[in-house]
């Protein structure tokens, strides 16, 4: 019997070693928890989303190296919805029903999030969404780790209106034609009106996804700016940012003449652009790579080492950005919530997410709100430097609580600041 047990143990040890676990001591690591990664790795949004897939995989590796989640090794299923919004819903359904993932990290555009939302609510799945957005949504099944408008759009416009930010009087609201830019600009228009800005001093323009010819639009901006001190608020998304910024440079539209503040342009989007003509233009985020603090220094080193080891595109110039940080925070908070709940069960993890905190690369210990599924986040406004990095010119003193329902949209004062939970279905009457 002893001899048989020895050979059984030897066979198990050999199998584990072949699977990459090393020895029989790693039996615990053979337990896996499946998670989904739902980002566009092709199409117009790949320029922004591919790196979020990569930073998610890095974070899973980091957690697995420290024993996983409750002793379970994270096993990621990565799918590519290819910047195709209906395909996001199809892929999300597959991750939950076929791959049986415990959680999904993904989406960038609001139209992709809106596409998957009914799937997560129907199947009681769990989505961590890592990008700034327009608010006006609150779901029990989603944790929003990017900014709400009061954590990005409103502070940016307030800054540009101030003496310090140049005292803008006229506004061009320029965006990609979908829900995030249109809703954000609806909020900004109402905000500007509350500050006494007339409709004639607001020019609103939209272009389709993947738009590449900005010659006429930039010429129109120059003409509009002749009517008084003007600023551009850009909610252009994806690879259209590259031709837009190139055209600003081509037409000599400098930040000293007409400053542009962007909400979807970070270090990664500027990688393919000659940034010298763009010096002084702005971006508003909750994190910049240039922030100096020990947590950010360590995180940047970790990312640089991972990018080099995996031979990722751009590994020779490793960049970090805001949605990467939001992805990283979300994954760690999910791990903490699972361990607090002692379960991967969706409802138990949702309850355990309330009040989770994490020492973030932005230099603050930030927390998930106890009720509204949004992070309390610091706000930074940065100027583009010649090297494609950002110099922070304005920041909040600390993290700001998110307002999912903007006070500038009528009727929002009556909406609850926490997700509605459906009441259990009534039992069918007995016949």
PyMOL commands that set and color helices and strands:
alter all, ss='L'
color gray80, all
select helices_A, chain A and resi 2-18+24-30+46-65+85-97+110-123+149-151+153-161+179-194+199-201+215-225+240-250+269-272+275-278+294-309+315-317+322-341+346-353+412-414
alter helices_A, ss='H'
color red, helices_A
select strands_A, chain A and resi 32-38+73-79+104-106+127-129+142-144+170-176+202-207+230-235+259-262+282-285+357-359+365-367+380-384+390-395
alter strands_A, ss='S'
color yellow, strands_A
deselect
rebuild
show_as cartoon
